[in-house]
Amino acid sequence: MIERLRVGAIVVLIAGGVFFTFVSTTGVLRLPDVYTRAHTASQADTLGAGFALAAVALAFGWQPTTVITVLLLFFIFITNPTAAHAVARAAYESGVEPWREDEP
């Protein structure tokens, strides 16, 4: 019973990771400028990787590899938003204008 619950949780986490990674990919391809692309890449991609790594940690159980997976998860939670902020700031400082919808 517990094993079925664990496998079910792993499947749900993997599905969440795939979903958020797909949303991030779609956002990067469809959004109009560097600022909105950096925003979707930092948030949705971080969630996608987080869910996938949580599934990996749950699949490994209590092993030393799980500790490394959790540390990698924290590393991604810190570095993805920081990198997106650095990209957006560099774009702003180099004079890239944000996209504005044409007014009628």
N, C-alpha and C positions, 0 to 999 in steps of 0.2 A: 504494500500500500504506500509506504513512504517513498519507495523507489519510483513508483508511477507518478507521484506528486512531484518528485525532484525532476524527472524527465519532462513532465508537463511544464514546470517552471523554466527549464532550459529552453524548451521550444518557444514559449511565450517571450522570453528575453531575446532569443535570436530573431524572432519575428519583429519585435520592437526595434532591434538594431537594424534589420534590413529596411524596415519602413522609414526610419529617420534618415538612414543613409540615402535612400531613394529620394526623399523629400529634399535633402541637402543637394543632391546632384541635380535635381530638377530646378531648384532655386538658382544654383550657380549658372545653369544653362539658360534660364529664362529671364532672370532679373536684369534690369537695364544698366546698372552702373556698378563701379567697384565697391561702393559703400554698402549697397544692399546685398551684393554677392558675398562680401566679407561677413556681413551679419548672419546670413543663412548658413554659410560654411562654418562659422564658429559655433552657432547654437545647435543646429540640427545634426551636424557631423559629430559634435561632441556627444550628443545623446545617443546617436547610433553606435559609436565606438564604445560608449559606456555600457549600453545594454549588451552588446556583443561580448565585451570583456567580462561582464558580470555572469553571462552564461558560461563562458569558459571557466571562470573561477568556480562556479557551482558544479560544473561537470568534473573538474579535477578533484573536488572534495578537499579534505584537510591534508594537503601536501605542500612541500616547500614551493612548488611551482605556483600554487594559489597565491602565496604572499607576493611573488613577483608580478603576477597578474593584477593584483590589487594595487601594487605600487605603480604599475603602468597605467592603470585606470586613473589614479590621482594625478600622475604626470600629464596625462591627456587633458584632464579637467583644468589644469593650470595653464598648460601651454597653448591649447587651441584658442581660447579667447584672447590671450596675450598676443599671439601672432596675428589674429584678425585685427586687433586694435593697432598693432604696429603697421600693418598694411594700410588700414584706413587713415592713420595719421600721416604716413608717408605720402599717400595720395593727396591728402588735404594740403600738406606743406609744399607739394610740387604743383599745386594749382589746379588739380582736377576738380571740375565743377560737379556738384551732385545733379542727377537727372531730375528734371522737372517736367511734369505733364504740361503739354501745350494748352494754354487757356483759350477758350473759344472766343 
